């Protein structure tokens, strides 16, 4: 039996002899939905926002010489940073201009622990 099923059985109102639902059933439903929303916020929404904020701070702090990885898995070193784009040196004289939103990771030796 899953935790959700057990939770529904515990929160289900008991039947009265005349078949009517008890008066407290509305409150138990409201509490149940409130608990579900709280759990979703704690375990899904809050960590996602934290991760997005860290990624945005990383992109804003980019500077020349940083070693980065793009969304597509291309490793390179930043040569130039503009407001929305960055020029990365991939290999030899090969340089790519990428959108800053496409940079997801710093792989410099200082960050590899």
N, C-alpha and C positions, 0 to 999 in steps of 0.2 A: 504494500500500500504506500503510495507516494505521500510526501508531506502535504501537498496541496489537497489531496483527497481527504486525508485525516483532518486538515484544517476545515474543510467544508462540512464534514460530519460533526465536528465540535461546534461549529457556528450555526448549524441548522436548527431552527426552532423546533421545540417539542410540540407534538400535536395535542390539542385539548380534546376532551371527550365529545364536544359538539362539532368538532372538525374545523373550528375557526383557528386562525393563527394567533399566537399569543401577542400581547401588546409590545413586547420588547424586541420583536423580530426586525423592525426597521433599524433600530440602533445597532444591533449586531451586524447587519449588512453594511451600515455606514462604517463601523469600526473595521470590518473585514476589508473593505475597499481602501480605507485609509492606511491600513497596515500593508496592503499590497503596493500602494503608491510609495509609501515610505521605503520599503525594501527595494523597489525598483530604483528609486532615487539614490539610495545608499550604495547599491552594488553596480549600477549601470551608468546613470547620468553623471554623478559626481566624479568618478574616475575618468570618464571620457572628457569632461570639461578640463580637468587637471592636465591630462595628456595634450589636449589641444592648446592649452595655454603655454605649456613647456615647449611645444613645437613652434608656436608663434614667437616666443622669446628667442629660441635658437635661430630662427630665420632673421629676426631683427638684429641679432648680434653677429651676423656673418661678417668676416673681414678677409682681406687678401691673405693668402697662405693657408687658410683652413682647408682641411681635407674632408670632402663630403661624399655622400652617396645620393643619387637621384632616385625617384620613385621607380624608374625602369631598371635600376641596379647598376648604373654607370658610376664608376668611381673616378673622382677627379680632385684637382686642387683649384681653389678659387683664385682667379687672376684679377678680376674686377667685379665690383658690386655696385649695382644701380638700385633705384627705388623698387622696381618690380622684377628685375632680371639679374642674373649673375653669369659671368663668363668663367667657365671652368676649363682647365687644361687637363685633357684626358691622357694623351700619350704623345711624347715628342712635341711636335708643333701643332698637334690637333687640339683645337679649342671649340667648345660648344657654348652657345648662349642658351641658358635655360631659365624658365620662370622660377622665382624663389619658392613658389608653392610646390615645386617639384623636388626640392631638396629636403630630405627627411632625416639625415643622420650625419653625425660627425664621427669620422673614424681615425682621428689623429691618435698618436701614441699616448698622449696624455689622458685621453678618455677611455682607452682600452685597459681595464683593470681586472 
